[in-house]
């Protein structure tokens, strides 16, 4: 009974000792490694909006723009030198096999030194030193032996060296950007699409479009809330007059819709040289009255009579 109590007491103290060792051990630092990586800093210097007119045909009332932004950056390139320390983290339970192993490695270390002396250095001294290092690390209850399989790294010094400075320009599509088209007091706002393209219809009759009724022929395009236009153009008096006549023709048709009136409106738009507009307006109205057979018959009859003459 007395021996049983002694053994239990020793086991308890061994467990407590292992717990204390696992909590108070230190890592085994064994190597410094320097690495070189490339890094760069980019600083925006300035940006300039740019616009490209995609449709310049005056037979259309549509204005289509592609909006981009040219950005210029200052780019600094660095070599980054990091000095890292490699270490084996401490795990207390490994002392269960490292300490007994040290009792074998220490005699082997002594024997290796004897062999080094007897062979007059043919047996490398570096092997003896490595064996001593492993043996005494294993004997130390507060440190694990070196391990190439479970080592960790920690950066202890960092140095940056500037190697190049340059300016770099890039062009970006202005997606989902608010654009404002202005002619006198008439204003129309739209957002660009995913391709950076936005279009405006100068003959839009929804009440929100840009109109030229006031006689203003200077068209200006603004980006977001900028006060300075990124594009402006003065349209010809001839184009302005034709657009106003086209608008009146469309309004007359909308006031009294019929197949015959549509044929007359399309004919008038073609005479005003708005072939693109007349085609899409005709297609739109025929689709709206696709179930009205009389409407389509009257339209075809009126169009055929005109061609026959």
C-alpha positions as CSV (number, residue, x, y, z in Angstrom):
1,X,0.0,0.0,0.0
2,X,2.9,2.3,0.9
3,X,4.6,1.6,-2.4
4,X,1.4,2.2,-4.3
5,X,1.1,5.6,-2.7
6,X,4.7,6.4,-3.6
7,X,4.3,5.4,-7.2
8,X,1.1,7.5,-7.5
9,X,2.9,10.5,-6.0
10,X,5.8,10.1,-8.4
11,X,3.5,9.8,-11.4
12,X,1.6,12.9,-10.3
13,X,4.8,14.9,-10.0
14,X,6.1,13.7,-13.3
15,X,2.8,14.9,-15.0
16,X,3.1,18.2,-13.2
17,X,6.8,18.5,-14.2
18,X,5.9,17.9,-17.9
19,X,3.1,20.5,-17.7
20,X,5.5,23.0,-16.3
21,X,8.1,22.2,-18.9
22,X,5.6,22.6,-21.8
23,X,4.5,25.9,-20.4
24,X,8.0,27.4,-19.8
25,X,10.0,26.1,-22.7
26,X,11.7,28.3,-25.3
27,X,12.1,28.0,-29.0
28,X,15.3,26.7,-30.6
29,X,16.7,29.4,-33.0
30,X,19.2,27.8,-35.4
31,X,19.5,29.8,-38.7
32,X,19.1,33.3,-40.2
33,X,17.9,33.5,-43.8
34,X,17.8,36.6,-46.0
35,X,15.2,36.8,-48.8
36,X,14.8,39.4,-51.5
37,X,11.3,40.3,-52.9
38,X,10.1,42.9,-55.4
39,X,7.6,45.6,-54.3
40,X,6.2,48.7,-55.9
41,X,4.3,51.9,-54.8
42,X,1.8,53.5,-57.2
43,X,0.7,57.1,-56.6
44,X,-2.0,58.7,-58.8
45,X,-0.6,62.0,-60.2
46,X,-3.5,63.1,-62.4
47,X,-6.5,61.8,-64.4
48,X,-7.9,63.2,-67.6
49,X,-11.4,62.2,-69.0
50,X,-11.6,61.5,-72.7
51,X,-14.6,61.0,-74.9
52,X,-14.9,59.3,-78.4
53,X,-17.9,60.1,-80.6
54,X,-19.0,56.7,-82.0
55,X,-21.8,58.0,-84.3
56,X,-21.1,61.0,-86.5
57,X,-23.8,60.3,-89.1
58,X,-26.2,63.3,-89.3
59,X,-29.0,61.0,-90.7
60,X,-29.5,59.9,-87.1
61,X,-30.8,61.9,-84.1
62,X,-28.7,59.7,-81.8
63,X,-25.5,60.8,-80.2
64,X,-23.4,57.9,-78.9
65,X,-20.2,58.4,-76.9
66,X,-17.6,56.1,-75.4
67,X,-16.2,57.6,-72.2
68,X,-12.8,56.7,-70.8
69,X,-10.3,58.2,-68.3
70,X,-6.6,58.4,-68.7
71,X,-4.8,58.0,-65.4
72,X,-1.1,58.7,-64.9
73,X,0.7,57.1,-62.0
74,X,4.1,57.5,-60.4
75,X,5.5,54.0,-59.9
76,X,8.4,53.3,-57.5
77,X,10.0,49.9,-57.6
78,X,11.9,48.5,-54.6
79,X,13.9,45.5,-53.6
80,X,12.8,44.4,-50.2
81,X,15.5,42.5,-48.1
82,X,14.0,40.5,-45.2
83,X,16.1,38.8,-42.6
84,X,14.2,35.9,-41.2
85,X,15.1,33.7,-38.2
86,X,14.3,30.0,-38.4
87,X,13.4,28.3,-35.2
88,X,11.9,25.1,-33.9
89,X,8.9,25.9,-31.7
90,X,8.8,24.3,-28.2
91,X,6.5,21.3,-27.5
92,X,6.9,19.9,-24.1
93,X,5.7,16.3,-24.8
94,X,8.7,15.8,-27.1
95,X,11.0,15.8,-24.1
96,X,9.6,12.3,-23.3
97,X,11.8,10.9,-26.1
98,X,14.4,13.7,-26.5
99,X,15.9,13.4,-23.0
100,X,16.4,9.6,-23.2
101,X,17.8,10.1,-26.7
102,X,20.4,12.6,-25.3
103,X,21.9,9.8,-23.1
104,X,22.8,7.9,-26.3
105,X,23.9,10.9,-28.4
106,X,26.3,12.4,-25.7
107,X,28.6,9.2,-25.7
108,X,28.4,9.2,-29.5
109,X,29.5,12.8,-29.6
110,X,32.5,12.1,-27.4
111,X,33.4,9.2,-29.6
112,X,33.1,11.3,-32.7
113,X,35.7,13.7,-31.3
114,X,38.0,10.9,-30.6
115,X,37.6,9.6,-34.1
116,X,38.3,13.1,-35.5
117,X,41.6,13.2,-33.5
118,X,42.6,9.6,-34.5
119,X,42.0,10.2,-38.2
120,X,43.8,13.6,-38.1
121,X,40.7,15.4,-39.2
122,X,39.6,13.1,-41.9
123,X,36.4,12.6,-40.0
124,X,34.9,16.1,-40.3
125,X,34.8,18.2,-37.2
126,X,31.5,19.9,-38.4
127,X,29.8,16.5,-37.9
128,X,31.1,16.4,-34.3
129,X,29.8,19.9,-33.6
130,X,26.4,19.1,-35.1
131,X,26.1,15.9,-33.0
132,X,27.1,17.8,-29.9
133,X,24.5,20.5,-30.6
134,X,21.7,17.9,-31.1
135,X,22.7,16.0,-28.0
136,X,22.8,18.9,-25.6
137,X,19.6,20.4,-27.1
138,X,17.9,17.1,-26.5
139,X,19.2,17.0,-22.9
140,X,17.8,20.5,-22.3
141,X,14.3,20.1,-20.9
142,X,13.4,23.6,-21.9
143,X,14.2,23.3,-25.6
144,X,13.5,20.9,-28.4
145,X,16.1,19.8,-31.0
146,X,16.4,21.4,-34.4
147,X,13.8,20.2,-36.9
148,X,13.9,20.9,-40.7
149,X,10.4,19.5,-41.0
150,X,8.5,21.7,-38.5
151,X,10.5,24.9,-38.4
152,X,8.9,28.3,-38.5
153,X,10.2,31.7,-39.7
154,X,9.9,35.2,-38.2
155,X,11.1,38.4,-39.8
156,X,13.5,40.3,-37.6
157,X,14.9,43.0,-40.0
158,X,13.6,44.6,-43.2
159,X,15.4,46.9,-45.6
160,X,13.9,48.6,-48.7
161,X,16.1,49.7,-51.6
162,X,14.7,52.0,-54.4
163,X,15.8,50.6,-57.8
164,X,13.5,52.5,-60.3
165,X,11.1,55.3,-60.7
166,X,8.8,55.9,-63.7
167,X,5.5,57.2,-64.8
168,X,2.8,54.9,-66.1
169,X,-0.4,55.7,-68.0
170,X,-3.5,53.5,-68.1
171,X,-6.9,54.0,-69.8
172,X,-10.0,52.9,-67.9
173,X,-13.6,52.5,-69.1
174,X,-15.9,54.8,-67.2
175,X,-18.6,52.3,-66.2
176,X,-21.9,53.3,-64.5
177,X,-20.8,57.0,-64.6
178,X,-23.4,59.7,-64.7
179,X,-23.2,61.8,-67.9
180,X,-25.1,65.0,-68.6
181,X,-25.9,66.3,-72.1
182,X,-26.9,70.0,-72.1
183,X,-28.2,72.3,-74.9
184,X,-29.1,75.7,-73.4
185,X,-31.5,75.1,-70.6
186,X,-32.4,71.6,-71.8
187,X,-30.7,68.9,-69.8
188,X,-30.6,65.1,-70.1
189,X,-28.8,62.7,-67.7
190,X,-27.8,59.1,-68.3
191,X,-25.4,56.5,-66.9
192,X,-22.8,54.8,-69.1
193,X,-23.0,51.0,-69.5
194,X,-20.5,48.3,-68.7
195,X,-18.6,49.2,-71.9
196,X,-18.4,52.9,-71.0
197,X,-20.9,53.8,-73.8
198,X,-23.8,56.2,-73.4
199,X,-26.2,57.4,-76.1
200,X,-28.7,60.3,-76.2
201,X,-31.7,60.8,-78.5
202,X,-32.2,64.4,-79.4
203,X,-35.7,63.7,-80.7
204,X,-36.9,61.9,-77.5
205,X,-40.6,62.8,-76.9
206,X,-40.8,61.6,-73.3
207,X,-40.5,65.1,-71.9
208,X,-37.0,64.3,-70.4
209,X,-34.9,64.6,-73.6
210,X,-32.7,67.4,-74.9
211,X,-34.7,69.6,-77.2
212,X,-33.4,72.2,-79.6
213,X,-36.6,74.3,-79.7
214,X,-34.9,77.2,-78.0
215,X,-32.6,77.7,-80.9
216,X,-29.5,76.7,-78.9
217,X,-27.2,74.7,-81.2
218,X,-24.2,74.3,-78.8
219,X,-24.3,70.8,-77.3
220,X,-22.1,70.1,-74.2
221,X,-21.3,66.8,-72.5
222,X,-20.4,66.7,-68.8
223,X,-19.1,63.8,-66.7
224,X,-20.6,63.4,-63.1
225,X,-20.7,66.8,-61.4
226,X,-17.8,68.4,-63.3
227,X,-18.5,72.0,-64.3
228,X,-16.2,71.8,-67.3
229,X,-17.5,69.9,-70.4
230,X,-15.5,67.1,-71.8
231,X,-17.1,67.4,-75.2
232,X,-19.0,70.1,-77.0
233,X,-20.1,70.7,-80.6
234,X,-22.1,73.3,-82.4
235,X,-24.5,71.5,-84.8
236,X,-25.3,73.1,-88.1
237,X,-28.4,75.3,-88.6
238,X,-29.5,72.8,-91.4
239,X,-29.4,69.9,-89.0
240,X,-31.3,71.8,-86.3
241,X,-34.0,72.7,-88.7
242,X,-34.4,69.1,-90.0
243,X,-34.5,67.8,-86.4
244,X,-37.3,70.3,-85.5
245,X,-39.3,69.3,-88.6
246,X,-38.8,65.6,-87.8
247,X,-40.1,66.2,-84.2
248,X,-43.2,68.0,-85.5
249,X,-43.9,65.1,-87.9
250,X,-43.7,62.6,-85.1
251,X,-45.9,64.7,-82.9
252,X,-48.6,65.0,-85.7
253,X,-48.6,61.2,-86.0
254,X,-48.9,60.6,-82.3
255,X,-51.8,63.1,-82.1
256,X,-53.8,60.9,-84.6
257,X,-52.3,57.4,-85.0
258,X,-53.2,55.3,-88.1
259,X,-51.5,53.2,-90.7
260,X,-51.8,55.9,-93.3
261,X,-50.4,58.6,-90.9
262,X,-47.5,56.3,-90.1
263,X,-46.6,55.9,-93.7
264,X,-46.7,59.7,-94.2
265,X,-44.5,60.2,-91.1
266,X,-42.0,57.7,-92.2
267,X,-41.9,59.2,-95.7
268,X,-41.4,62.7,-94.2
269,X,-38.5,61.5,-92.0
270,X,-36.8,59.9,-95.0
271,X,-37.2,63.1,-97.0
272,X,-35.5,64.9,-94.1
273,X,-32.6,62.4,-94.5
274,X,-33.2,60.7,-91.1
275,X,-33.2,57.1,-92.6
276,X,-32.0,55.5,-89.3
277,X,-34.7,57.2,-87.3
278,X,-37.4,56.5,-89.8
279,X,-36.6,52.8,-89.9
280,X,-36.6,52.3,-86.1
281,X,-39.7,54.5,-85.7
282,X,-41.6,52.4,-88.3
283,X,-40.5,49.2,-86.7
284,X,-41.5,50.4,-83.2
285,X,-45.0,51.5,-84.3
286,X,-45.7,48.3,-86.3
287,X,-44.7,46.2,-83.3
288,X,-47.1,48.2,-81.1
289,X,-50.0,47.5,-83.5
290,X,-49.0,44.0,-84.4
291,X,-52.5,42.7,-83.7
292,X,-54.2,45.5,-85.6
293,X,-54.6,44.1,-89.2
294,X,-56.3,47.2,-90.5
295,X,-53.4,49.4,-89.2
296,X,-50.8,47.3,-91.1
297,X,-53.0,47.1,-94.2
298,X,-53.5,50.9,-94.3
299,X,-49.8,51.4,-93.8
300,X,-48.8,49.0,-96.6
301,X,-51.4,50.5,-98.9
302,X,-50.2,54.1,-98.3
303,X,-46.6,53.1,-98.7
304,X,-47.4,51.2,-102.0
305,X,-49.3,54.1,-103.5
306,X,-46.3,56.4,-102.9
307,X,-43.9,53.9,-104.5
308,X,-46.3,53.5,-107.5
309,X,-46.3,57.2,-108.2
